[in-house]
């Protein structure tokens, strides 16, 4: 089925062996239910309203550098500690709270805590911008092995992508791994070599040409999303066997639509004359418990 005039494509990275081993209705159900709390109680003291990523990535490694800004609102009075999760192998270069540098950071494993200079009252909006770098622990292309995955394809080309897993998000960005706090909007800016392309959630708003033969892909979504469904994929050329078409469903073009216990994603391949939509049903117990989907869904232009 062909849909003419659609400006964007999306990709379902489907790892067959991982999909056979783990799925929502099978043996992974109990594991997903284990994710019931945050890493530290202070993470419950604020509500995330939005995220702004500004990262540099490649398709040949899981090295990450850049910054992530969290837009949040306090849930308590006398809010004095901002807590988040970022794998201990990642180095924080600097951190800003409401635009002001703050070096009062403590680290215990992946838990990072920032003591605010001035406590905030309840229902106060604030921002935290974390500048960091490091090589994220790399997975092997299957679930539950890492937040980012680099694989070499049979053709010799390379692909680097995130994988939807509720326990590994902190491998690659400073996050709050709470299934109770959906993120209202996400802006994903990723800078890569101009020979590469980037896929992520939502709409591709712009591709900005930068010095040094670089492109910055600027994605945006305004649909509430769980932290572990925020995705990124960096690629040059990929092979047909990694991608699988399912049902064709005519929905409004150009956006990933997470709809409560269901999700509608666009999919396709830029070097094929194929357009369509993939429909995947989240069972209620999977979506609310945070069970990873069988594959990572990202838009590609």
C-alpha positions in Angstrom: 0.0 0.0 0.0 1.3 3.4 -0.9 0.6 6.8 0.6 1.8 9.6 -1.6 3.1 12.9 -0.3 4.0 11.8 3.2 7.0 13.8 4.3 8.3 11.5 7.0 9.1 7.9 7.5 9.5 5.9 10.7 11.4 2.8 11.5 10.7 -0.2 13.6 14.0 -1.8 14.7 12.9 -5.3 15.3 15.4 -7.6 16.9 14.0 -11.0 16.1 15.9 -13.1 18.7 15.1 -10.6 21.5 11.5 -10.5 20.5 11.2 -14.2 20.7 12.8 -14.4 24.1 10.8 -11.6 25.8 7.3 -10.2 25.3 4.6 -8.5 27.3 2.4 -11.5 27.6 5.1 -14.1 28.3 8.1 -14.6 30.6 8.9 -10.9 30.9 5.7 -9.9 32.6 7.1 -10.5 36.1 10.2 -8.5 35.4 8.3 -5.5 34.2 6.2 -5.5 37.4 9.4 -5.2 39.4 9.7 -1.5 38.3 7.4 -0.1 40.9 9.5 2.7 42.5 12.0 5.3 41.7 15.7 5.0 42.6 15.5 7.5 45.4 12.4 9.1 47.2 13.5 12.6 46.2 12.5 11.9 42.6 8.9 11.9 43.7 9.2 15.5 44.8 8.9 17.0 41.3 6.9 16.4 38.1 8.5 16.5 34.7 6.8 18.7 32.2 9.2 18.5 29.3 12.7 17.6 28.1 15.1 19.2 25.6 18.0 17.0 24.4 21.0 18.5 22.6 23.3 15.5 21.9 26.2 14.5 19.6 26.1 10.9 18.5 27.5 8.5 15.9 26.4 5.2 14.4 29.7 3.4 15.3 29.7 3.7 19.1 27.6 4.4 22.2 29.5 7.5 23.1 27.3 10.4 24.1 28.1 14.1 24.7 25.9 17.1 25.1 23.2 18.3 27.5 19.7 17.6 28.5 17.3 20.2 30.0 14.5 19.0 32.3 11.5 21.3 32.7 9.8 20.4 36.0 7.4 21.6 38.7 7.8 21.0 42.4 5.4 18.7 44.3 6.4 19.8 47.8 7.1 22.8 49.8 10.8 23.6 50.7 12.0 21.7 47.7 15.8 21.6 48.3 17.2 18.5 46.6 16.8 17.6 42.9 17.5 13.9 42.3 17.9 12.1 39.0 19.6 9.0 37.6 22.6 8.8 35.3 24.9 5.8 35.0 28.1 6.2 37.0 30.3 5.8 33.9 28.9 9.0 32.5 30.8 12.2 33.5 28.8 15.3 34.5 30.8 18.3 33.1 28.5 21.0 34.7 24.9 21.5 35.8 22.6 24.5 35.9 19.5 25.1 37.9 17.3 27.9 36.5 20.3 28.9 34.4 22.7 29.2 37.3 25.7 26.9 37.7 25.4 24.5 40.7 28.3 22.2 41.7 26.6 20.8 44.8 26.3 17.4 43.3 26.6 14.1 45.1 26.7 10.7 43.4 25.8 7.2 44.7 26.0 4.7 41.9 23.6 6.0 39.3 21.7 8.3 41.7 22.8 12.0 41.4 21.5 14.6 43.9 21.8 18.3 43.6 21.4 20.6 46.6 19.7 23.8 45.6 21.1 27.1 46.8 17.7 28.4 47.6 14.8 25.9 48.3 11.7 26.3 46.1 8.1 26.4 47.2 5.4 24.0 46.1 4.1 24.2 42.5 7.1 26.2 41.3 8.4 25.6 37.8 12.2 25.2 37.4 14.7 23.9 34.9 17.8 21.7 35.3 20.4 21.5 32.5 22.9 18.7 32.7 26.1 18.8 30.5 27.7 15.4 30.4 29.7 12.9 28.3 30.8 9.3 28.3 30.5 5.9 26.6 27.2 4.4 27.6 27.3 0.7 28.5 26.6 -1.0 25.2 24.0 -3.7 24.8 24.3 -6.5 22.3 21.3 -5.7 20.2 18.8 -7.6 22.4 16.6 -6.5 25.3 17.8 -6.0 28.9 21.4 -5.7 27.9 21.8 -1.9 27.7 20.2 1.4 26.9 22.1 2.0 23.7 23.2 -0.6 21.1 25.7 -0.5 18.3 25.5 -3.2 15.7 27.4 -3.9 12.5 25.2 -5.1 9.8 26.1 -7.9 7.3 26.6 -5.3 4.6 29.3 -3.6 6.7 27.2 -0.6 7.6 26.6 0.4 11.2 23.6 1.3 13.3 23.3 2.8 16.8 20.0 3.0 18.6 18.3 3.0 21.9 16.1 0.2 23.1 12.8 0.5 25.0 13.7 -0.9 28.4 12.4 0.4 31.7 15.7 -0.2 33.6 18.4 1.1 31.2 17.4 4.7 30.3 19.9 6.1 32.7 22.6 4.5 30.6 22.5 7.3 28.1 20.6 10.4 29.6 20.0 12.0 33.0 16.5 10.8 33.8 13.8 10.1 36.3 12.8 6.4 35.8 9.3 6.7 37.1 6.3 5.0 35.4 4.0 7.4 37.3 5.5 10.6 35.7 4.7 10.8 32.0 6.7 13.5 30.1 4.4 16.0 28.4 6.7 17.0 25.6 10.2 16.1 24.2 12.5 18.0 21.9 15.4 15.9 20.6 18.3 17.6 18.9 21.0 15.3 17.7 24.2 16.3 15.9 25.8 13.8 13.6 28.1 13.6 10.6 26.3 14.8 7.5 26.5 11.3 6.0 24.2 10.0 8.7 20.5 10.3 9.6 18.7 10.4 12.9 15.3 9.1 14.0 13.4 9.9 17.2 10.0 10.5 18.6 7.4 12.8 16.9 7.9 15.3 14.0 11.2 16.1 12.3 11.0 19.9 12.6 14.3 20.8 10.9 17.7 19.6 9.8 20.3 22.4 10.5 23.6 22.4 8.6 26.5 23.0 11.0 30.2 23.7 10.5 32.5 20.7 10.2 30.3 18.7 7.9 27.7 18.2 10.6 23.9 18.1 10.6 21.6 18.6 13.5 18.3 16.7 13.4 15.6 18.5 15.4 12.7 16.3 16.5 9.7 17.2 18.6 6.7 15.5 20.1 4.0 17.0 22.4 2.3 13.7 23.3 2.8 12.5 26.9 5.3 9.7 26.9 7.0 7.3 29.4 10.7 8.0 29.9 11.7 4.6 28.5 9.9 5.2 25.2 12.1 8.2 24.3 14.2 6.8 21.5 17.0 7.7 19.1 18.5 5.9 16.2 21.6 6.9 14.1 22.3 5.2 10.8 23.8 5.5 7.4 22.5 2.6 5.4 20.6 -0.4 6.8 19.4 -3.8 5.5 15.9 -4.9 4.7 15.9 -8.0 7.1 16.0 -5.7 10.2 12.6 -4.2 9.4 9.2 -5.8 9.5 5.9 -4.5 8.2 2.7 -5.3 10.0 -0.8 -3.9 9.3 -1.5 -0.8 7.2 -3.6 1.7 9.1 -4.5 5.1 7.6 -4.0 7.7 10.3 -2.9 11.3 10.2 0.7 11.5 8.7 3.8 12.8 10.4 3.5 11.9 14.0 4.0 9.0 16.4 0.7 8.7 18.4 0.8 7.1 21.8 -2.8 6.7 22.7 -3.3 5.5 26.3 -3.0 1.7 26.2 -2.4 1.7 22.4 0.2 3.2 20.1 0.2 4.0 16.5 3.6 4.4 14.8 4.6 5.3 11.2 7.1 3.0 9.6 8.9 2.4 6.4 12.3 2.5 4.7 13.8 5.6 3.0 15.4 3.6 0.2 12.2 1.7 -0.7 9.0 3.0 -2.2 7.0 1.9 0.7 4.8 3.9 3.1 2.6 2.7 5.9 1.7 2.5 9.5 2.4 0.0 12.2 -0.2 -0.7 14.8 0.9 -2.2 18.1 -1.4 -2.9 21.0 -0.2 -2.4 24.5 -2.0 -4.6 26.9 -3.0 -2.6 29.9 -0.9 -4.5 32.4 2.2 -4.1 30.1 1.8 -0.4 29.5 1.2 0.5 33.1 3.8 -1.9 34.5 6.4 -0.6 32.0 7.1 -3.7 30.0 9.4 -3.0 27.1 8.0 -3.2 23.6 9.5 -5.8 21.2 11.5 -3.3 19.2 12.4 0.4 19.2 10.2 2.7 17.2 11.7 5.9 15.8 10.9 8.2 12.9 13.4 8.4 10.1 13.3 11.0 7.4 
